[in-house]
Amino acid sequence: MRVTLRFSVCCLAVLAVLTFTAKSLKAAEPLAFRHAIDLALHHSTTMAIASADQARAHAAVQAGRNLFLPRVEAGSGAAYTYGYPLSLEGSAPTVFNVTTQQFLFNPSQHEFLRSYQSEWKATTFTADDKKNQVILETATDYIELDTVTSMLSILQQQNEAAQRAEQVVGQRVKEGVDSEVELTRAKLASARVRMKAAQAQTTADLLRERLSQLTGLPVAEIQTASESIPKLPGADQNEDLMARALEYSPALKGANEHAEAKHFTAKGEHKALYPSIDLAGQYGYFAKYNHFQDYFSGTRKFRSNNAVYGMVVRIPIFNAAQKAQAMAADQEALIARKQAEDVKDQVSSETLRLQRSLRQLAEAKEVARLEHELAQSDVEAAQARLQAGTATIKDEQQARVHEHETYINLLDASFTLDKTQMELMRSTGELQHWAIAPDTTTPNSPPSTTTPNNP
């Protein structure tokens, strides 16, 4: 019996350990790039606001269209009357009444409806632009965090090398080989590395917090996976990307639709001075205690059920206030059109700037790569001289620190290039396909140039 009990307890203990280990492994699993993008699109408050704005604009279209359908209201205007039965809010006092009204011919409302439809289209383009914004921010923060994580690893190695160099210089000072100034320089180099590490750690913490806000995941679960970052396509410097950006830009399309909406609104304000026809009807149940039979006696007897239905024709004769409102709407339409032109100019200039910057940043990355190669060669040369007895450990450690610095510069240059290319892809409409589409790379594909660990 005791053996069985001990065996059961051991089984439960092993099961608990395995469960805890599985949960720990699951918590330590890195967050894939495209999974982070998908989470951000579903969790982002920016996308929630854009969706709500679309729903609001669609409801406005429905409201404007439904004005041409009958609106029916039922109620009561029961009241005590003394003397001649006066009206309550324009209607005779009734025990029960039903009213109905709808637009039959209203040129102004037709233009307003077209305005609502254009605003709805504008919100659709705005939502697409916001989607690109969320994708770009998430992708940029993810790749930057991956880069900073690599930098922290290098800075740790650099700090260890700087500390070893400081110890070597300190020993040489004790032996009288070097002066105190050399020791101060070594301490300064170590302090600079620690400062850079502190700055990089602060940046990493802020990026994790922002990605946590975007994706809805806890900060502890924000761990990047370099291999999950898709390869960025190369940009053709000779291609006319401005024309493609102008054709695609959801911001420009949204601005044009907003200007069109303002144009229809102005037309609607002008057509408010046109004649209009409504259909209206009313039914009322009259009570004798209101004394209708005393004041409307004649050849016809008192009737409790009374109804009227017909057309209401309105022909504006003079309305100075409406004319002024129409003039104001014309100016609002002009402002919206000019704002759309300004957006077009901004899209053109920003696309050209990004396209021209790519070549400069690519050259900067190449310079950083060559500098890193030279620094690696200097480390190898210093190690060879150290083995030959023509160099000191101090020389080898200084060469290694310089090699780490050039590698950090290479990581920074790679990230700056990738960030600019992602911004250009947003302008030309390629960002969503790159960030959301399934990864089609094969195992034999070359390593991604966007991976900071392999610049």
N, C-alpha and C positions, 0 to 999 in steps of 0.2 A: 504493500500500500504506500509506504514511504517512497519507494523507488519510483512508483508511478507518479506520485505527487511531485517529486523532484524533477522527473522528466518533463512533466507538464509545465512546471515553472521555468525550466530551461528553454523549452520551446517558445513560451511566451516572451522570454527575455530576448531570444534570438530574433523573433518576429518583430519586436519593438525596435531592436537595433537596425534591422534591415529596413523597416519603415522610415526610421529617422534618417538613415543613410540615403534612401531613395529621395526623400524630401530635400535633403541637403544638396544632392546632385542636381535635382530639378531646379532648385533655387539658384544654383551656381551656373546653370546653363546660360550661355550668352544670348543676347537678343539679336536676331538676324536683321539685316538692313531693311529688307522689304516688309518684314513683319512689323517693324517699327513704323514704317510709312503707313501701312494698313491700319494700325492702331491709332495713329495720329489723325487719319482721315475720319475715323469713326468716333473719336473721343474729343477732337478739337472743338473748343468753344467758337472759334472762327467759322468753322463749317456749320455749326448749329445755328449761329446767327444768320449765316447766308441762307440756310434752308428755311428759317422762319421768315426771312424777308421775301423769299420766293412765294411762300404760302400766303403771306399778306398781300402781295401784288396779285396773285391769282384770285384771292377773295375779292379784291377791288374790281377785277374784271367781271366776276360773277355778279357782284352787286350792281354794276353799271348795266349789265345785260338784263338783269331781272326787273329793272324799272319799266321795261316794255311788257312785263307780265302783270296780271291783275294783283293788286294788293288789297286784301280783304281784312276788315277789322269789325269786330262785334263788341257791343258794350251797352251801356244804359245811360240815359240822361234824365232819369227820374227826378222830378223836382216839384216842390210846392209852388203854385202860382196864385197870385192875387191880382185880380183884374185881367187885363189883356195878357195872354201867354207870350212872354218874351222868349228870346232864344238863349240857349246855353252854348257858348263857343261856336256860334253860327248855326246851330241846329235847334229845332223845336224840341221842347222837353218830351222825352219818350220813355216808356217803360223798358223797351228793348230796341236796339237799332243795329243795322249793318251798313257799312260803307265800303265802297270799292273804287279804286282809281288806278289808271295805267296810262303810260305814254302811248299815243297812237302815231303822232308825227311830231318829232322833236329834233331838228337838225343839230342843235347844240349838244344834246346828249349823245348823238351818234359820234361826234368828234371827241367828246370826252371818253367814250368807250374805246375808240382807237388809241387815245392817249394811255388809258389803263393797259391796253394790250402791249403797247410799246414799252411801258414801264416793266411789265411782266417779263418781256424778252430781255430787257436790260438787267434785271435781277438774275436771269439765267446765266448771262455772260459774266456778271459779277461773281456769281457762285463758282464758275469755272476758274476765274482769276484767283479767287480766294483758295481754291483747291491747289492751284499751282503754288501759291504762297505758302501753304501748309507743307506741301511736299518739299519745296526748296528749303524752308527753315529746318524741317526734320532731317533732311539729307545732309545739309550743311553742318548742323549740330552733331549728327552722328559721326560724320567723317572727321570733323574737328576733334571730337572726343577720342576717336581712334588714333588720330595723330598725336594728341597730347598724351595719351596713354603710352604710346611708343616713346615720346620724348621723356616721360618720367622714368622709363626703364633706362634710357640712355643717360639721363642726368644722374641716376643712381650709380651707374658705372663710372660716370665722370666724377662724381663726388668721391667714390672710393679711390679713383686714381689720384685726385687732387689731395686727398688725405695722405695717401702713400707718399706723394711728392713732398708734402709738408713735413712728414716724418723724416724723409731722407734729408731734406734741407736742414731740419732741426739737428739731426745727427752730425751733418757736415759743419754746422755752426759750432757745435760743441767741440768738434775736432779742430776747429780753427781754419777749415778750408773755405767756408763761405762766411759772409758778413751777416749782421742782423737784418740788413736791408733785404737780402734774399729771402730770409725767413718771413719778413713782413709781406713780401710779394707772394710767397706761397700761401700765407694765411688769407691774403686778399683774394687769390684765385679760388680758394675753398669757399670763402664767404660768397663770392659771386655765383658759384655753382649752387649753393644752398638757397640763395635768393631766387635764382631761376627756377629751382625745384619748387619753392613755395609759390611762386607765381603760376607755374604750370598746374600745381595741385589745386589752387584756387579756381583756375579756369576749368579744370576737369569737374570740380564739385558743382560749379554753376551750370555747366553743360548737362550734367546728370540731372540736376534739378529741373532744368528746362525740358529735357526729354521726358522726365517723369510727368511734368505738367501736360505735355503734348500727348503722350501715349496712355496716361492713366496708370502706369505701373509704379510700384514703389521704387525709390531711388536705389535701394540695394540690388534690384534686379536689372538695372541699366548697365549692362556689360556688352561692349561691342564685339563683333566677330569680323575681323579684317577680310576673311575669305568670302564673306557674304556680300561685300560691296561690289555691285556690277561694274564692268568696265565701261568707261566713258568713251563714246564714239569720237573720232577725230573730226575737227571742224575744217572745212575748206575755206582758206583765206580768200580765194578768188570768187567764191559764190556770193551772189547778191542776197545776203541774209536780211537786209532791210525790207525788201519787197515781201519776203516770206513772213517776216515779223508783222508787217502791216496787214497782211492778209489774215494772219492767225489771231492777232492780239485780241483777247477777250475784253481787256480794258478799253481798247478803242471801240470795239463793237458795242460795248455797254454804254460808252459815252455817246456814240451816234444814236443809239436807241433812246437814250434819255433826251437828247436834243430833239429827236422826232416826236417824243411824247410831249415835250414843251410846245412844239409847233402845233400839234393837234389841240392842245389845251387852249392856245391862243385863238385857233380857228373856232373852237367851241365858244369861247367868250364873245367873239364877234357874232356868231350865229345865235347867241342868246337874244339878239335884237330881231331875229326873224320870227314870223308867226309860228305858233305851235298848236297842236290839237291833242287833247287828252280825252280819254273815256272815263266817265265817272258815274257812279250810281249810289243810291241811298234807300234804305228801307227803315221805317220806323213804326213802332206800335204805340198809338196814342191812347191815353187814358181819359175818361170823362171828368175826373176830378181836376184836370187842368182847364176845364171850361171852354174847350174848343167849340162845343156845340152852341155856346152862348154868343160867340163873336163871329162864327162862320156859318150861321144859319141861313137857309135860303131854300132853293128848290131841291138841293141835294141833302141827303141825310148825313149825319156824322158817321165816319168810317174809322175804325180802329187801325186797320192795316193800310199803310200808305207807302208808296215807292216811287222812285224817279230814276231814270237811266238815260244817259245821252252823251253828247260831245260837248267839250268845253274848249272853245276857240279863243286863243290869246293873240292879239296883234299889238306889239309894242309901238307906241307912238313917240314917246320921248322918255329917255332914260340916260341922263348924263353920267350917273354913277357907273352904269354898265359899260358905257363907252370908255371911261377912264380905266376901268378894270381890264378891258380888252387891250388898251394901249400898254398897260403894265405887263400883260401876258406876252405881248409882242417883244418887249425888251427882255423878258425872261427867256424866251425862245432864242433870241439873238445871243444872250450870254451863254446858254447851253451849247449853241453851235460853235461859238468861239472856244469854249472849253474843250469841245471834242477836237477841234483843230490843234489846240495846245497839247492834248494827249497824243495826237498823231505825231507831232514834232518831237515829243519826249520819247516815244517808242522808237522813232527813226534814229535820233541822236544816241540813245542809250544802246541800241543794237550795234551801231557803228563803233561806239566806244569799246564795247565788250569784244567785238570781233578784232579790233586793232590791238586790244590789250593782250589777247591770247598769244600773239607772236612774241611780244615783249616778255611775257611771263614764261613762255616756253624756253626762251633763250636764258632767262634768269635761272630756270630750273637746270638747264644744261650747264651753266656756269657753276651752280652749286654742286652738281654731280661731279664735274671735273675737279673742283676743289676737294671734294671728299676722296676722290681717287688719289689725288696727290698726297692728301693727309694720310691715307692708308699706306702709301708707298713710303712716306716719312717714318711711320711706325715700324714698318718692316726694316727700313734702313737703320733706324735707331737700335732695334733689336740685334741686327747683325753687327753693328759697331760695339754694342754692349758685350756680345759674345767674344768679339775680337779684342776687347779691352781698350778701345779707343773712345768709348762713351760711358757715361755714368747712368745709374738708375734714374737719376733726376732727368736726364735728357730723354730717356725712354718714356717716362711718365708724362713729361710735358708734351711729347709728340702724341701720346695717346689721348690726352685731354683735348688737344687741338683737333684730332680726328673725330672725337665725339661732338665737338662744336660744329664742325663742318657737316656732320650727319644730321644734326638738329636743324641746321640751315637748309639742308636738302629736304627734310620733312616739311618745313615751313613753306618752302618754295613749291613743293608738290601740292600742298593743300590750297595755297593761293591760286594756283593754276586750275585745280579742279573746281574750286568755288566759282571762279569766273566762267568756266565752261558750263557749269550748271545754270548760272544766271543767263547765259546766252541761250541755252536749251529751253529755258522757260520762255524767253522772248520768241523763239521760233516754233514752239509747240512740241518739242521733242522730250520735254522733261517727264511728262506722265508716262509715256511709253517706256522710257529708260528705267524709271523708278518703280513702276507698278507691274509691267509685263513680266511673265515668267522668265526666269533665267535660262537662256538657251545655250550657254557656254558648255563645252564638252570638257572632260577631264584632261584632254590633251591641249586645251587652249592655253595661250600664254598667260602669265599672272597679270592681274589687273593693275593698271597704272594708277588707280585711285587708292590702292592699298598703301597706307603710309609706311607699313613695315617693309615694303618693297618698292621704293620710289623709282 
